[in-house]
Amino acid sequence: MPEQLSENAQKVQAALAALGLPLQVVELPASTRTAPEAAEAIGCQIAQIVKSLVFKGGHSGKPLLVLVSGSNRADEARLSELAGEPVEKASPDFVRQHTGFVIGGVPPLGHPQPLQTFIDEDLLNYPEIWAAAGTPRAVFRLGREDLNKITTGKIVRLASQRSP
């Protein structure tokens, strides 16, 4: 029988169940706080890790959730263009206030209020991806088609330009 999930991981599991998705949160002994740590702990490519980044609208103060492939950097200029205002990386307190989770454990769902979400199109290159599940040691596996279902996010080109 699996061990009991921590409180925040249980919140994510409940949010997945509420959407009718048979996805399973797991808590690992190794840290999954960063994309490289998560990929090593899971045994997948860094690009298969969903980095959940929170930005703050420069004028509105509104939180924006950005889901980027673990091998990519979010293009802040492109995000500003999409958001219609300048953006800045959110502080740890802002992230916790608007998502209910700490940096390194922010899942793509289960937040107190829905967040405007942008999904890096590169995540769709992989049939299987992994996202944070509420703590820096909790993750869940999902299919690329599940990401938009659980976030209702907009799929866009978000990665910084990479060298050819």
C-alpha positions as CSV (number, residue, x, y, z in Angstrom):
1,M,0.0,0.0,0.0
2,P,1.5,3.4,-0.9
3,E,2.4,5.8,1.8
4,Q,0.1,8.6,2.7
5,L,0.7,11.8,0.6
6,S,1.7,15.0,2.3
7,E,-1.1,17.6,2.6
8,N,-0.1,19.7,-0.4
9,A,0.3,16.6,-2.6
10,Q,-3.1,15.4,-1.5
11,K,-4.6,18.7,-2.7
12,V,-3.1,18.1,-6.1
13,Q,-4.3,14.6,-6.2
14,A,-7.8,15.8,-5.2
15,A,-7.7,18.4,-8.0
16,L,-6.8,15.8,-10.6
17,A,-9.6,13.5,-9.3
18,A,-12.1,16.4,-9.5
19,L,-11.3,16.7,-13.2
20,G,-11.9,13.0,-13.7
21,L,-8.3,12.3,-14.6
22,P,-6.7,9.0,-13.5
23,L,-3.3,10.6,-12.9
24,Q,-1.3,9.6,-9.8
25,V,0.7,11.9,-7.6
26,V,3.9,10.3,-6.2
27,E,6.3,11.6,-3.6
28,L,9.9,10.7,-4.3
29,P,12.8,10.4,-1.8
30,A,15.0,12.8,-3.9
31,S,14.3,16.5,-4.6
32,T,12.3,17.5,-7.7
33,R,12.6,21.2,-6.9
34,T,14.5,22.0,-10.1
35,A,14.1,20.6,-13.6
36,P,17.5,18.8,-13.5
37,E,16.8,17.3,-10.0
38,A,13.3,16.2,-11.2
39,A,14.6,14.6,-14.3
40,E,17.3,12.7,-12.4
41,A,14.9,11.6,-9.7
42,I,12.3,10.4,-12.3
43,G,14.7,9.1,-14.9
44,C,13.5,11.1,-17.8
45,Q,14.8,13.9,-20.1
46,I,15.0,17.4,-18.6
47,A,12.8,18.6,-21.5
48,Q,10.0,16.3,-20.2
49,I,9.8,18.3,-16.9
50,V,7.0,20.9,-16.7
51,K,8.6,24.0,-15.1
52,S,5.8,26.0,-13.4
53,L,6.9,29.6,-13.3
54,V,4.9,32.5,-11.8
55,F,5.2,36.0,-13.1
56,K,3.5,39.2,-12.0
57,G,1.9,41.7,-14.3
58,G,3.8,45.0,-14.1
59,H,0.7,47.1,-14.2
60,S,-2.1,44.9,-13.0
61,G,-0.2,42.9,-10.4
62,K,-2.0,39.9,-11.7
63,P,-0.4,36.5,-11.4
64,L,0.5,34.6,-14.6
65,L,1.4,30.9,-14.6
66,V,3.9,29.9,-17.3
67,L,4.5,26.2,-18.0
68,V,7.7,25.7,-19.8
69,S,9.7,22.6,-20.9
70,G,12.5,21.9,-18.4
71,S,15.2,22.5,-21.0
72,N,13.8,25.9,-22.0
73,R,13.9,29.4,-20.5
74,A,10.7,31.5,-20.6
75,D,11.1,34.5,-23.0
76,E,9.9,37.4,-20.7
77,A,9.6,39.8,-23.7
78,R,7.3,37.3,-25.4
79,L,5.3,36.8,-22.2
80,S,4.9,40.5,-21.8
81,E,3.6,40.7,-25.4
82,L,1.1,37.9,-24.7
83,A,0.0,39.4,-21.3
84,G,-0.4,42.9,-22.8
85,E,1.8,44.4,-20.1
86,P,5.4,44.2,-18.7
87,V,6.0,41.2,-16.5
88,E,8.4,40.4,-13.7
89,K,9.3,37.2,-11.9
90,A,7.2,36.8,-8.8
91,S,8.6,36.8,-5.3
92,P,8.3,33.6,-3.2
93,D,5.6,35.2,-1.1
94,F,3.6,36.3,-4.2
95,V,3.9,32.7,-5.6
96,R,2.6,31.2,-2.3
97,Q,-0.2,33.7,-1.9
98,H,-1.6,33.1,-5.4
99,T,-0.9,29.4,-5.9
100,G,-1.0,28.1,-2.4
101,F,2.3,26.3,-3.0
102,V,6.1,27.1,-2.6
103,I,8.5,27.6,-5.5
104,G,9.8,24.2,-6.6
105,G,6.4,22.5,-5.9
106,V,3.9,24.7,-7.8
107,P,1.6,22.4,-9.8
108,P,-0.2,23.4,-13.0
109,L,-3.6,23.1,-11.1
110,G,-5.1,23.2,-7.6
111,H,-4.6,26.9,-7.0
112,P,-7.1,28.9,-4.8
113,Q,-8.2,30.9,-7.9
114,P,-7.8,30.1,-11.6
115,L,-4.6,31.7,-13.0
116,Q,-4.1,32.9,-16.5
117,T,-1.8,30.3,-18.0
118,F,0.5,30.0,-20.9
119,I,1.9,26.7,-22.0
120,D,5.2,26.4,-23.9
121,E,4.4,24.5,-27.1
122,D,7.7,22.5,-26.8
123,L,6.0,20.5,-24.0
124,L,3.7,19.0,-26.7
125,N,6.8,17.3,-28.3
126,Y,6.7,14.5,-25.6
127,P,3.9,12.0,-25.2
128,E,4.8,11.8,-21.5
129,I,5.7,14.8,-19.3
130,W,6.0,15.3,-15.5
131,A,4.7,18.2,-13.4
132,A,5.2,19.3,-9.8
133,A,2.5,18.2,-7.4
134,G,2.5,20.5,-4.5
135,T,5.9,19.9,-2.8
136,P,9.5,19.9,-3.9
137,R,9.4,16.1,-3.9
138,A,6.0,15.4,-5.4
139,V,5.3,14.9,-9.1
140,F,2.8,13.4,-11.4
141,R,3.1,12.0,-14.9
142,L,0.7,13.2,-17.6
143,G,0.2,13.0,-21.3
144,R,0.8,16.1,-23.4
145,E,-3.0,16.2,-24.1
146,D,-3.7,16.4,-20.4
147,L,-1.8,19.7,-19.8
148,N,-4.3,21.9,-21.6
149,K,-7.2,20.0,-20.0
150,I,-6.0,20.7,-16.5
151,T,-5.1,24.3,-17.0
152,T,-7.2,25.6,-19.9
153,G,-4.0,27.4,-20.7
154,K,-3.0,29.0,-24.0
155,I,-0.4,27.0,-26.0
156,V,2.2,29.4,-27.4
157,R,5.8,29.7,-28.3
158,L,7.4,30.7,-25.0
159,A,10.9,29.5,-25.1
160,S,13.8,32.0,-25.5
161,Q,15.5,31.7,-28.9
162,R,17.8,28.8,-28.9
163,S,20.8,28.4,-31.1
164,P,20.2,26.3,-34.3
